[in-house]
């Protein structure tokens, strides 16, 4: 019964059109005309930043969409940090 309630809540939160596709809600300010913020660091992530992020992950949590757990990322060592950094940098472009 709880799953049914959760699914209904999700349906209520996500606006759907009659054909079942997500609607894109336009905002008055788009990314193209946004004013750059000098406080936000927009440089690609470094290996050190990725390593720090991996260390901050909590052990024992459920894996994400790719079935990768925090323990797996930690066990990958320096080679895994470099691999994940390269993925983050390619997504950053």
matplotlib code that plots the C-alpha trace (Angstrom):
import matplotlib.pyplot as plt

x = [0.0, 2.9, 4.3, 1.0, 1.0, 4.6, 3.9, 0.9, 3.0, 5.6, 2.8, 1.5, 4.9, 5.9, 3.7, 2.6, 0.8, -2.0, 0.4, 2.5, 5.6, 7.3, 6.6, 9.5, 8.6, 10.2, 11.8, 12.0, 15.8, 17.6, 21.2, 22.1, 21.3, 22.3, 24.9, 28.2, 28.9, 32.6, 32.0, 31.1, 34.1, 33.5, 36.8, 36.8, 37.2, 40.7, 41.8, 42.2, 38.6, 37.2, 39.3, 37.9, 34.3, 34.8, 36.2, 33.1, 30.7, 29.0, 29.6, 26.7, 24.4, 22.4, 24.2, 23.1, 21.8, 25.0, 25.1, 28.4, 28.7, 31.0, 33.0, 33.7, 34.9, 37.1, 38.6, 39.4, 42.3, 44.3, 43.5, 39.8, 40.1, 41.8, 39.1, 36.2, 37.9, 38.1, 34.4, 33.6, 35.7, 34.1, 30.7, 31.9, 32.5]
y = [0.0, 2.4, 1.9, 2.9, 6.1, 6.8, 6.4, 8.7, 11.3, 11.1, 11.4, 14.5, 16.2, 15.6, 17.5, 15.2, 16.2, 14.0, 11.9, 11.0, 13.0, 15.3, 19.0, 21.4, 24.3, 27.5, 29.9, 33.6, 33.5, 30.9, 29.7, 31.7, 35.0, 34.2, 36.5, 34.6, 34.1, 34.5, 32.6, 29.4, 27.4, 26.3, 24.6, 20.9, 18.6, 17.5, 14.1, 15.5, 16.9, 13.5, 11.7, 14.0, 13.4, 9.6, 9.8, 11.7, 9.0, 7.0, 3.2, 0.8, 2.9, 1.5, 1.8, 4.3, 3.7, 2.2, -0.2, 1.3, 1.5, 3.8, 0.8, -0.1, 3.4, 3.4, 0.0, 1.1, 3.2, 5.8, 4.2, 4.4, 8.0, 8.8, 6.9, 8.6, 12.0, 11.4, 10.6, 13.7, 15.9, 14.5, 15.2, 18.7, 19.7]
z = [0.0, 0.8, -2.7, -4.3, -2.2, -3.2, -6.9, -6.6, -4.9, -7.7, -10.3, -8.5, -8.4, -12.0, -14.5, -17.3, -20.5, -21.8, -23.9, -20.8, -21.6, -19.1, -19.6, -19.7, -17.5, -18.9, -16.4, -17.1, -16.8, -18.9, -18.6, -21.8, -20.2, -16.6, -15.0, -14.2, -10.5, -9.7, -6.4, -8.1, -9.3, -12.9, -13.6, -14.4, -11.4, -10.4, -9.2, -5.7, -5.8, -7.0, -4.3, -1.6, -2.9, -2.8, 0.8, 1.9, 0.6, 3.3, 3.4, 3.5, 1.3, -1.6, -5.0, -7.6, -11.1, -12.3, -9.3, -8.0, -4.2, -2.2, -1.2, -4.8, -5.6, -2.5, -3.4, -6.9, -5.5, -7.5, -10.9, -10.1, -9.1, -12.4, -14.3, -12.5, -13.0, -16.7, -16.8, -14.8, -17.1, -20.3, -18.8, -17.8, -21.4]

ax = plt.figure().add_subplot(projection="3d")
ax.plot(x, y, z, "-o")
ax.set_aspect("equal")
plt.show()
